[in-house]
Amino acid sequence: MNRGALRWIQKQFEVIGRTALSCYVLQSILASLYFYSFGLGFIGVDGILAVVVGFVLISICMLGFAHLTLKTFGVGPLEWLWKTLSKMPFKNKRYSAK
């Protein structure tokens, strides 16, 4: 592989890394819909083809989602929520001094 192709692959991993929490949740949702009976039900299909196709489709969806959210918002939705909640001043009345 040449350096250009390796750099492109590295950039794709960087994009998913910047939205890792959101992509993890998206991956779980998409895999559940693809494999389990309340979705497409490919969990009972014999053969590796259904698993490989599912992996490729889910990976493409995650890459598209990561690129779109970073381009539009600069951060993934769950990363934004995490950052927002971590900055909120929570008060615990049980332990507050009177």
C-alpha positions as CSV (number, residue, x, y, z in Angstrom):
1,M,0.0,0.0,0.0
2,N,1.2,3.5,-0.7
3,R,1.3,6.3,1.9
4,G,-1.8,8.0,0.4
5,A,-4.0,4.9,1.0
6,L,-2.6,4.4,4.5
7,R,-3.2,8.0,5.4
8,W,-6.8,7.7,4.1
9,I,-7.5,4.7,6.2
10,Q,-5.9,6.4,9.3
11,K,-8.2,9.4,8.7
12,Q,-11.3,7.2,8.7
13,F,-10.3,5.7,12.1
14,E,-9.7,9.2,13.4
15,V,-13.2,10.3,12.4
16,I,-14.7,7.3,14.2
17,G,-12.4,7.9,17.2
18,R,-13.7,11.5,17.6
19,T,-17.3,10.1,17.7
20,A,-16.4,6.9,19.5
21,L,-19.3,6.8,22.0
22,S,-21.9,7.8,19.4
23,C,-20.5,5.2,16.9
24,Y,-20.5,2.5,19.6
25,V,-24.2,3.1,20.4
26,L,-25.1,3.3,16.7
27,Q,-23.2,0.1,16.0
28,S,-25.1,-1.7,18.7
29,I,-28.5,-0.4,17.4
30,L,-27.7,-1.3,13.8
31,A,-26.3,-4.7,14.7
32,S,-29.4,-5.5,16.7
33,L,-31.7,-4.4,13.9
34,Y,-29.7,-6.5,11.4
35,F,-29.2,-9.7,13.3
36,Y,-32.0,-10.1,15.8
37,S,-35.5,-11.3,15.1
38,F,-37.2,-7.9,15.8
39,G,-35.2,-6.6,12.8
40,L,-34.0,-8.5,9.8
41,G,-33.2,-11.6,11.7
42,F,-29.9,-12.6,10.1
43,I,-28.6,-14.2,13.4
44,G,-29.9,-17.6,12.3
45,V,-28.5,-17.5,8.8
46,D,-25.8,-20.1,8.3
47,G,-22.6,-18.9,6.6
48,I,-20.2,-16.2,7.0
49,L,-21.6,-14.0,4.1
50,A,-24.4,-12.6,6.2
51,V,-22.0,-11.6,9.0
52,V,-19.5,-10.0,6.6
53,V,-22.2,-8.1,4.7
54,G,-23.6,-6.9,8.1
55,F,-20.1,-5.8,9.2
56,V,-19.5,-3.9,6.0
57,L,-22.9,-2.2,6.0
58,I,-22.7,-1.2,9.7
59,S,-19.1,0.1,9.1
60,I,-20.2,2.2,6.2
61,C,-23.1,3.6,8.2
62,M,-20.8,4.5,11.1
63,L,-18.4,6.2,8.8
64,G,-21.1,8.2,7.1
65,F,-22.6,9.1,10.5
66,A,-19.3,10.2,11.9
67,H,-18.4,12.3,8.9
68,L,-21.8,13.9,8.8
69,T,-22.0,14.8,12.5
70,L,-18.4,16.1,12.6
71,K,-18.9,18.2,9.5
72,T,-22.2,19.6,10.7
73,F,-21.8,19.9,14.4
74,G,-18.1,19.3,15.1
75,V,-18.8,16.6,17.6
76,G,-20.9,13.5,17.9
77,P,-24.3,13.8,19.7
78,L,-23.4,11.6,22.7
79,E,-20.1,13.3,23.0
80,W,-21.9,16.7,23.1
81,L,-24.3,15.4,25.7
82,W,-21.5,14.0,27.8
83,K,-19.6,17.3,27.7
84,T,-22.7,19.3,28.5
85,L,-23.7,17.2,31.5
86,S,-20.1,17.1,32.8
87,K,-20.1,20.9,33.0
88,M,-23.5,21.1,34.8
89,P,-23.3,22.0,38.5
90,F,-25.1,19.1,40.2
91,K,-26.0,19.5,43.9
92,N,-26.6,16.6,46.2
93,K,-28.9,17.8,49.0
94,R,-28.1,14.7,51.1
95,Y,-24.4,15.8,51.5
96,S,-24.7,19.5,51.4
97,A,-23.7,21.5,54.5
98,K,-26.5,23.2,56.4
